[in-house]
Amino acid sequence: MNWKNTIVTASVTAAMLMGSLTTAALTGQVSAAAADQSKVEVIWGVNLRTSPTSSGKVIRMVSKGETLTVLEQSGSDWYKIKDASNRTGYISSSSKYTQAISGGSTAGNTGTTSGSSGSGSSQGSTSQGSVAVEKVIAAGMKYMGTPYKYASDRDSTATFDCSSFVRRAFIDGLGITLPADSRQQGDYVKKKGTVTTNWKNLKRGDLMYFMSYKGTSASAYSSVNKSRATITHTGIYLGNGKILHTYSNAGGGVTVSDIAGKHWESRFLFGGSAL
């Protein structure tokens, strides 16, 4: 074979190899995206953006209750998604905004159905839970930012204290009317079934009960006999170490707070399901 034929043959071989690699790469990308496809439900309004960054242009606000298809994970903080109108874009992958549905899961938002006994791993759980639980949480979420008022009118939605907020979430979500105050609600939960004194064993939608505030240091609560302590606060456990509740206007009215390492963890008395 002369040198011209050698060059031609080498060029053709290189082109074929490059084509194979390109095809393989594209096939791999498509397969990875297909494997990642799962359904998530929006549990808190989130911006759909043109790029996976908070500076990306906002296409629209995706409303609570919408179902999205996750096309792929983009970095550690974003999902590329497709909405019901086949629009694509990027949303935050934080479990604050979405939860897996229909048994699906995504790299940054996994969840398993919590058992009755629970475990420490439930701190990271974002499982959907029962339909009833999700209705209660969705009903509570719509009051985000509503001002706090101690001894708030139980029939009003203009302001809430902790127990009137929890009560309203159950009324709006399921038509269930819980007792009027947090202590009575705690008794109600105890009569419903097993409660836990370890908040990490809670399931999504469980109610949480707390003692009075004594400061931010865990040592301030170490000598307290919590089995005899008085309930002074309540809220709804969301999973992933977060609670939906209201406790002050300085705290933002109805809000979501972290539990671990905060005074909420030290003040926790018990929790369980009201359903």
C-alpha positions as CSV (number, residue, x, y, z in Angstrom):
1,M,0.0,0.0,0.0
2,N,1.5,3.4,-1.0
3,W,1.6,6.4,1.3
4,K,-1.6,8.0,-0.2
5,N,-3.6,4.9,0.5
6,T,-2.2,4.7,4.0
7,I,-3.3,8.3,4.8
8,V,-6.8,7.7,3.3
9,T,-7.2,4.4,5.2
10,A,-6.0,6.1,8.5
11,S,-8.4,9.0,8.0
12,V,-11.4,6.8,7.3
13,T,-10.6,4.6,10.3
14,A,-10.2,7.7,12.5
15,A,-13.5,9.1,11.2
16,M,-15.3,5.8,11.9
17,L,-13.8,5.6,15.4
18,M,-14.8,9.2,16.1
19,G,-18.3,8.5,14.9
20,S,-18.5,5.4,17.1
21,L,-17.3,7.4,20.1
22,T,-19.7,10.2,19.4
23,T,-22.6,7.9,19.0
24,A,-21.7,6.0,22.1
25,A,-21.4,9.3,24.1
26,L,-24.7,10.5,22.8
27,T,-26.3,7.2,23.5
28,G,-24.8,7.2,27.0
29,Q,-26.2,10.7,27.7
30,V,-29.7,9.8,26.5
31,S,-29.6,6.6,28.5
32,A,-28.5,8.5,31.6
33,A,-31.3,11.0,31.2
34,A,-33.8,8.3,30.6
35,A,-32.7,6.5,33.7
36,D,-33.0,9.7,35.7
37,Q,-36.6,10.4,34.6
38,S,-39.0,10.3,37.5
39,K,-42.0,12.2,38.7
40,V,-41.8,14.8,41.5
41,E,-44.6,16.9,43.0
42,V,-44.0,20.5,43.9
43,I,-44.7,21.1,47.6
44,W,-43.5,24.7,47.7
45,G,-43.6,27.1,44.8
46,V,-40.3,27.2,43.0
47,N,-38.8,29.2,40.1
48,L,-38.3,27.4,36.7
49,R,-35.1,28.9,35.3
50,T,-33.3,28.9,31.9
51,S,-30.0,27.6,33.5
52,P,-29.0,25.7,36.6
53,T,-28.1,28.8,38.6
54,S,-30.0,31.3,40.8
55,S,-29.0,34.0,38.3
56,G,-30.7,32.2,35.5
57,K,-33.7,33.9,33.9
58,V,-37.0,32.9,35.5
59,I,-39.3,31.3,33.0
60,R,-42.2,31.0,35.4
61,M,-43.1,30.1,39.0
62,V,-44.0,26.4,39.3
63,S,-47.0,26.2,41.6
64,K,-47.4,23.8,44.6
65,G,-49.2,20.7,43.5
66,E,-47.8,20.5,40.0
67,T,-46.2,17.3,38.8
68,L,-42.8,17.5,36.9
69,T,-40.7,15.1,35.1
70,V,-37.0,15.1,36.1
71,L,-34.9,14.7,33.0
72,E,-31.5,14.7,34.8
73,Q,-29.6,16.0,37.8
74,S,-27.6,19.1,37.0
75,G,-24.8,19.3,39.5
76,S,-25.7,18.8,43.1
77,D,-28.3,21.5,43.5
78,W,-30.4,21.5,40.3
79,Y,-32.8,19.3,38.3
80,K,-33.5,19.7,34.6
81,I,-37.2,19.2,34.4
82,K,-40.1,19.1,31.9
83,D,-43.5,20.4,33.0
84,A,-47.0,19.3,31.8
85,S,-46.8,21.7,28.9
86,N,-43.5,20.1,27.8
87,R,-41.5,23.2,28.8
88,T,-38.0,22.4,30.0
89,G,-35.8,24.3,32.5
90,Y,-34.1,24.0,35.8
91,I,-35.4,24.1,39.4
92,S,-33.6,23.7,42.7
93,S,-33.3,20.1,43.8
94,S,-33.8,21.0,47.5
95,S,-36.3,18.7,49.2
96,K,-38.0,21.9,50.4
97,Y,-39.5,22.3,47.0
98,T,-40.3,18.8,45.6
99,Q,-40.9,15.2,46.7
100,A,-40.7,12.0,44.7
101,I,-44.1,10.4,43.7
102,S,-45.3,7.2,42.3
103,G,-42.3,5.4,43.8
104,G,-39.8,7.4,41.7
105,S,-36.7,8.9,43.1
106,T,-34.0,11.3,42.0
107,A,-30.4,11.7,42.9
108,G,-30.9,14.6,45.3
109,N,-34.4,13.8,46.5
110,T,-34.7,10.2,47.5
111,G,-37.2,8.8,49.9
112,T,-38.6,5.6,51.3
113,T,-41.9,4.9,52.8
114,S,-41.4,5.3,56.5
115,G,-42.2,2.3,58.8
116,S,-44.1,2.6,62.0
117,S,-40.9,2.1,64.1
118,G,-38.8,4.6,62.1
119,S,-35.0,5.0,62.4
120,G,-32.4,7.8,62.5
121,S,-32.4,7.8,58.7
122,S,-35.8,9.3,58.6
123,Q,-34.1,12.7,59.3
124,G,-33.2,12.7,55.6
125,S,-36.5,11.2,54.4
126,T,-38.6,13.0,51.9
127,S,-41.1,10.2,51.4
128,Q,-44.4,11.2,50.1
129,G,-46.3,9.5,52.9
130,S,-50.1,8.9,52.7
131,V,-52.4,11.1,50.6
132,A,-54.0,12.4,53.8
133,V,-50.6,13.5,55.2
134,E,-49.8,15.4,51.9
135,K,-53.2,17.1,52.0
136,V,-52.5,18.4,55.5
137,I,-49.0,19.6,54.6
138,A,-50.2,21.3,51.4
139,A,-53.0,23.0,53.4
140,G,-50.5,24.3,55.9
141,M,-48.0,25.4,53.3
142,K,-50.5,27.8,51.7
143,Y,-50.3,29.9,54.9
144,M,-46.6,30.5,54.7
145,G,-45.8,33.9,56.2
146,T,-49.1,34.4,57.9
147,P,-48.5,36.5,61.0
148,Y,-48.2,35.0,64.5
149,K,-50.6,36.0,67.3
150,Y,-50.7,34.4,70.7
151,A,-54.2,33.0,71.5
152,S,-55.2,33.6,68.0
153,D,-58.9,33.2,67.1
154,R,-59.5,29.6,66.2
155,D,-61.9,30.6,63.4
156,S,-59.5,33.1,61.8
157,T,-56.9,32.6,59.1
158,A,-55.5,36.2,59.4
159,T,-53.2,35.2,62.2
160,F,-52.2,32.0,63.9
161,D,-50.6,30.7,67.1
162,C,-48.9,27.3,66.9
163,S,-51.9,25.1,67.8
164,S,-54.5,27.1,65.8
165,F,-52.2,26.7,62.7
166,V,-51.9,23.0,63.1
167,R,-55.7,22.8,63.7
168,R,-56.4,24.8,60.5
169,A,-54.1,22.6,58.4
170,F,-56.2,19.6,59.4
171,I,-59.5,21.4,58.9
172,D,-58.5,22.7,55.4
173,G,-56.7,19.5,54.3
174,L,-59.0,16.8,55.6
175,G,-62.0,18.4,57.4
176,I,-60.7,17.0,60.7
177,T,-61.1,19.4,63.7
178,L,-58.3,18.8,66.3
179,P,-58.7,20.0,69.9
180,A,-58.2,23.8,70.4
181,D,-54.8,23.9,72.1
182,S,-51.4,22.2,71.9
183,R,-51.8,20.3,75.2
184,Q,-55.1,18.8,74.2
185,Q,-53.8,18.1,70.8
186,G,-50.9,16.2,72.4
187,D,-53.3,14.1,74.4
188,Y,-55.2,13.4,71.2
189,V,-52.1,12.2,69.4
190,K,-51.1,9.9,72.4
191,K,-54.6,8.3,72.3
192,K,-54.3,7.7,68.6
193,G,-51.3,5.3,69.0
194,T,-47.6,5.1,69.6
195,V,-45.6,8.2,70.1
196,T,-41.8,8.7,70.1
197,T,-39.5,10.8,72.2
198,N,-36.8,10.7,69.5
199,W,-37.7,13.2,66.8
200,K,-35.5,11.3,64.3
201,N,-38.0,8.5,64.4
202,L,-40.9,10.6,63.3
203,K,-42.6,10.1,60.0
204,R,-43.6,12.9,57.6
205,G,-46.8,14.5,58.7
206,D,-46.4,13.6,62.4
207,L,-47.1,16.3,65.0
208,M,-44.3,17.4,67.3
209,Y,-44.7,18.7,70.8
210,F,-42.2,20.9,72.7
211,M,-41.6,22.3,76.2
212,S,-40.9,25.9,77.1
213,Y,-37.9,27.8,75.7
214,K,-35.0,27.9,78.2
215,G,-32.2,29.2,75.8
216,T,-30.3,27.9,72.9
217,S,-27.9,25.7,74.9
218,A,-28.7,22.0,75.1
219,S,-27.4,21.9,78.7
220,A,-30.3,24.2,79.7
221,Y,-32.7,21.3,79.1
222,S,-30.5,18.4,80.4
223,S,-32.0,18.3,83.9
224,V,-35.6,18.5,82.8
225,N,-37.9,15.5,83.4
226,K,-39.5,15.7,79.9
227,S,-42.1,13.0,80.8
228,R,-43.6,15.6,83.1
229,A,-42.9,18.8,81.2
230,T,-45.8,21.0,80.0
231,I,-46.4,21.3,76.2
232,T,-46.0,24.8,75.0
233,H,-45.5,24.4,71.3
234,T,-46.5,22.2,68.4
235,G,-45.8,21.9,64.6
236,I,-45.9,19.5,61.7
237,Y,-42.9,17.4,60.9
238,L,-42.0,17.6,57.2
239,G,-39.2,15.0,57.1
240,N,-35.6,15.9,56.2
241,G,-35.1,17.4,59.7
242,K,-37.6,20.2,59.2
243,I,-40.8,21.4,60.9
244,L,-43.7,23.5,59.6
245,H,-45.0,25.7,62.4
246,T,-45.4,29.3,63.7
247,Y,-44.0,30.7,66.9
248,S,-43.3,34.5,66.5
249,N,-43.5,37.3,64.0
250,A,-39.7,37.7,64.3
251,G,-39.5,34.1,63.1
252,G,-41.5,34.9,60.0
253,G,-45.0,33.8,61.1
254,V,-45.8,30.5,59.6
255,T,-42.4,29.1,58.5
256,V,-40.2,26.0,58.1
257,S,-37.4,25.6,60.6
258,D,-34.5,23.2,60.9
259,I,-34.5,21.0,64.0
260,A,-31.1,19.4,64.4
261,G,-28.7,21.4,66.6
262,K,-31.3,24.0,67.4
263,H,-33.2,24.6,70.6
264,W,-36.2,22.7,69.0
265,E,-34.2,19.5,69.3
266,S,-33.5,20.2,73.0
267,R,-37.1,21.1,73.7
268,F,-38.7,18.2,71.9
269,L,-41.0,16.1,74.2
270,F,-42.7,13.6,71.9
271,G,-44.4,13.3,68.5
272,G,-46.7,11.0,66.5
273,S,-49.6,10.8,64.1
274,A,-53.0,12.5,64.5
275,L,-54.4,10.3,61.8
